[in-house]
Amino acid sequence: MELPDPTRAAGLARLRAFTPRMGAAYAAGRNADPGPGLRQDVARLSAHLRHRLLLEEEVVGAALAAHGPQAAAKFVQEVFWRTYWKGFLQLRPALWEDCKAGLAQDQARLLTNGGLRRAVEQATQGRTGIAPFDAWAAELREQGWLHNHARMWFASIWIFTLRLPWRLGAEHFRLHLADADAASNTLSWRWVAGIQTPGKHYLARAENIARYTGGRFDPRGQLDEGAEPLDEPGPPPPAPLPALPPLPDGEVALLLHEDDLHVESLPPWRVRRIAAVAARDDAAPLPRAWTAAALEDALARAEARWGAPARRIAAKEVTTWADGLPVVTPDIPAGWLDDALAGVAAHRWRRPWDAACWPLARKGFFPFREAIPELLATLDPRPPAC
């Protein structure tokens, strides 16, 4: 499997192994996808970062310590992309609601439009006749992961060559990627479609695919390389990041979740019971199993830290499980878990990384990128101690 095991220990081992390549090697080789088992210049830590088995500051700190800010700049920027997407969506709650409503409409069309249903089935099953696309569809199902460049090509072919609704493609990724989070997944598809940055879309080109796959694929004559961006509304303006209320004193029930499993850096609360929750139970077996194992790993580490009983629960069980104790939880970004826990009384704790970065995601990534040196100076990321 392309991904390391879903434990913090495995993530740390992979981080140590890849750190020597976070500088010039990553900058030169990150766009190349030579195929399964041959990818030396991508970290394959995305699922560990997505679930915060590793923290962004740990990974960025490792890169900076090994290579310095100039040589590690490209790697550091790529880590910040996920933070930026989360902040962008967090400042625009209406955008998430619009995406969900649009997906519901597209899914309703699948029930009544046999041609669309057959086309989506062919695409998701890798039966389009476009060799690279079909290979990526198979790798996605079998590995729960794709190279970032392949994700861009896949999304572009889905939207502009196959002419399929972009939200159905994003939903397919949500169901099959072990590292899928609502912000990165949804907004990346919008970016490819040309509606995240209106008028600027990403077109997969046969020459580019042939070059960066080392000639494994060359879909010359099969792609629409002249398509126009989709004509849909751009993102709404940002709203201020809401402040969080004070945390309770005294004994608490700790709720871990799929968006943040970094037990070691949580405050020294007086924890009397521990639970973990996820909300992607409809995902394909591989990402569902990966997430479940990650939750179990975090529960074991939390139980060892606090000596309190720890178990997995469903979102609807939180109130009963807490049994009158105030519930504290790491902040939950906009997405399906936030939706599942709507109405649950929980005190959220926001990490300094998110508190510093999310309010800056008001425009495109490049203005955000300009703030990275100041953010690094403020946050002072360090590699993990062990």
N, C-alpha and C positions, 0 to 999 in steps of 0.2 A: 504494500500500500504506500502511496506517495506521502501520506501524512504520518508524523510520529504518533505514538500511542497517546490516548486522551488523558494524560496525567501531567501534573506539574513537573515531576521528575523527568519524564521523557522530553517535555518542552525545554527544560534546562539543559539536558544533554544535547539536544539538537541546536540550541542556542550556542553552546560552547563549540560545537563542531563547525557551525557556519560562521561564527564571528570572524575568522581570518579572511573570509570572502566578502565582508560587508563594505569594503572600500572600492578600489579600482575594479576588482573582478566583478562585483555586482553591477557597477555602473556600466561596464562594457557588455556584460552578458545577460542582463535581466530580461531583455526583450526576446531573446532566442528561446525557442521551444524545440529542442532536439527530440523530445518524446519521452514516454514513461521510462524511468530508470536511468536517464541520461542527463537530468537537469542538475547541473552543479551550481548554477549562479542564481537560484531562487531559494529563499530561506525555508519555505514550506512550514512557516509558523503561524499562518493566518488563522487557523482554527484555534490555536492556543491564545492568540491575541483577542480573537473575537469573543471567546468565553472568559478571557482574563485569567487563564491559568498562568499566563505571563502578563506582566504589565507593560504598557507602552514604554514607560520610563526605564524599565529594566533592559528592554531590547535596544532602545535608543542609547542608553548609557553604555551598553556593551560595544556598540558600533563606535561611539565617540571615544571611548577609552582605548580601543584598538587602533583606530585609524585617524582620529582627529576630525574636526568639523568640516574641513574642506573635502577630504577624500571620502568621508562617510555621508556627504550631503545628499546624494541621490537616494541612498537607503533610508536615511532619516526622513526625507520628504515622503517616501512611500508609506512609512509608518504613520505619518501625520495625515495622510489621505483618509484613512478610516476615521480618525478623530474628527477631521473636518466634515465628513459626511454626516456623522452623528450630530455634530453641532448644528449643521445646516438644517437638518430635519427637526431638531429639538426647538429651533427658533421659529419653525413654521408648522405648527400642529395641523393647520388646515390642509397642508399639502399631503400629509399622511392620510387624512380622511378622504381627500379627493382620489388618491391612488386606490384606496380600498373600494370606494364606490365604483371607480372605473373597472377594476378587476371583476367585481360582481356583475357588471354589465357584460363584460367579455365572456365570463363563464356562462351567463345566461344564453348568450349567442351560441355557445358550443352545444347547448341542448336542442336548439332548433335548426342549426345550420350544419347539415351533414357534410358539406364540402369543407367547411372550416374545421370541423371535428377530424375529418380524415387527414387534412393537411397538418394539423397539430400533432396527431398521432404519428405520422410519418417522420416529422421533425424530431419529436422527443425519442422515438425509437431508432433514429439514425437510418432512415430509409428514404432519404431525399435524392440520392445519387450524386451528391456533392461530397466527394471523398473526405476532405478535412472535416467538414461539418459532421458527417456521420461518425467519424472516428472520435471527435470530441463528445458527441452525444453518448457514445458507448463508454468513453472514459469517465464522463460525469456520473453515469449510472453505476459503474464498477468501482470507482475510486472515491466518489464524494468530493472531488476536487478537480480544478482545471488551472492550468497556467494562466496568469492574468491576461497575457496577450491573446490566448485562445478564447478567453471569455469575451473579449472585445470583438474578435472576429465572429464568434458564434452569435453574439447579440446582433451584430450588424447584418449578417446573412439572414438571420431570423426576421429582422424588421424590413430590410430593403430588398433582399432577393426573394425570400419566400413570402414576403408581404403578410406576415402574421402579426397579430396584436402584441405590442411590446409587453403589456402587463402579463399576458399569458407566458411569455418567455421568462420574465422576472419571477413569476410564480413557480415555473419549472425549476429555476435555479434555487429558489427558497426551499423547495421540497427535496433537493438532491445535494446541495453543497453543505458540507460539514461546517464551513465558516460563514454561512449566510447570515447577515444581520439586516434588519429592515432598512436602515439608512444606506449602507454601502451598496446593497443589492438593488434596491429600488432606484436610487439616484444615479447609479452607474448606468442602468438601462435607460433612464431618461437622458443622460448625457450622450450616449450612443445615438439615441433617436433624434437628437437635436432640439430637445425641449427643456433640458436643464439649463443649458446656455443657448437660448433661442437662436436658431439659424446656424449653429455650429454642430454638425453631426460627425459621426465617425463611419467612414465607408471602408469595409474590408476590400482589399485589392489583391488580385491573384499574385502579382509580382511580390508584394509585401509578404504574403503568406509563404510563397516559395522561398524567399530569402531567409525569413526568420524561422522556418522549420527545416532549414538545411536541405531543401529540395525534396523533403518527404511528400509534400503536397504541392500541386500546381493547378488550381481550378480555373485555368485560363478559359475564358468564354462562357463560364457558368455563373458569374456574379454580376449583379447590377452595380456597376461602378460609377453610374451617373445619377443615382437617385437623389432627390431633394430631401431636406429634413422634413420630419413630420410637422404638420400644422396643428399644434395643440398649444394651449396656454403655457407660458413660462411659470416659474415658481412665484408665489406671492412674496410680498416684502416681509422682512423678519420682524418678529416681536421680541421684546426683552426676555432674557432667560429668567424664568420665575425663581425667586428665592425659596429656599426650603425652611420650614419651621424648625425651632430648636428640638434637639433630641431629648428623649426622656432620661431622667435619672433613675437609678435603682436597677433592679433585675429586669431583663428583657428576654424576648424570644428572637433569635437571629434567623432571618429568612435569606438564605443564599439563592441564587438564581442563575440561569444560563448566561446572562450578560456579565456577570462578575463573580468569579470563583477564586479570587485571590485572598484567601483567608488570612494569610500572614500579615497583611498590611492594614487590616481592619482595626478600628480603635479598640482599646481595652475595655469593652463593655462587660457588664456582669451578666453573662449569658447563662440561662438556665435550661434552654432547649433550643435545638437547631433543626432546621428543615431546609430542603432544597426543592426548587420548583422549575419546571420548564413548560413552554407553551407551544412547542412544535411537534406535538404528538402525531400529527398527520404527515410528518416527513417520511421519506423513503427509509427503509430499514437501516442502511449504513449510517447516515447522519443522525438518525434517531438513537442508534446504539452508541455512536461516538459521544453524543451529548449526555446520554444516560451514564456512561462510564466516567465522563468528566465530572458530573454531579457527585457520583459515588466517591471519586477521588477527593473532591473538596469536602464532602461530609466527613470522611475519615480524618482529614487534616484538621477540620474544625473541632471534631470530637477530641482529638489529641491535644489541641490547644486549650480548650475550655473544660474538658471533662464532662460535658453535658451530652445527653442522649441526642442522636442525630438520625434523621431518616428523610426519605423522599416523600413528598406529598403532591397533590394536585392543587391548582390555584384555588379551586372552590373550597378546599379544606383548611385554608390558612386560619380563619377565625376560630374554628373549632380546635385546631392544633394548638394555637397560642394559649387557649384556656385562661383568658383574662390578662395575660402578660402583654405589655406593649411590644409591638413588633418593630424591629429595626432591620433595615435592609440597605445594601448598596444601591445608589440611585439607578433607576431603570430608564434607559433611553426610549424615545418614541418607537413603537413597534408592536409586534404581536404579544409580547409578554406584558407590556404596559397595558394593552387592551384587556388581557386576561385578568389582570389584577385591579382593573378599574373598580372602585367601590370598596376595596380592601383597605382597612385602616392600618397603614404602615408608615413609620417614620423613616424617611430616606436620608441617607448620608452620601453627599457628593464628594467625589475624589478631587483633590487639588488640581490634578491634570485636567479633568473635565471643566472644573470651575474656571480655570484660566483660558482654556482653548475654545470651548463652545461659544462664548459670546462673540468671538472674533469671526465666526463663520457667517458673516452677514452678506458677503458678496461671493465672487468666484474664488477658486482655490489660489490663484496667483496673488491677490492681495493678502490672503491668509498666509501664504508661504513667506511673504516679506516679514511677517511677525515671528517666524520660527526662531531666529537667533535670540530675540528678546525672551521668548517663551523658554528657551533652553537655559538662558541665564537665570530666569526666575525659578524654574522648576528644578534645575540642577539634577538631571537624571543620572543615575548611577547603575552600573551593572549589578546583577544579583550577587548577594554576599556568598552564596554557595550554589 
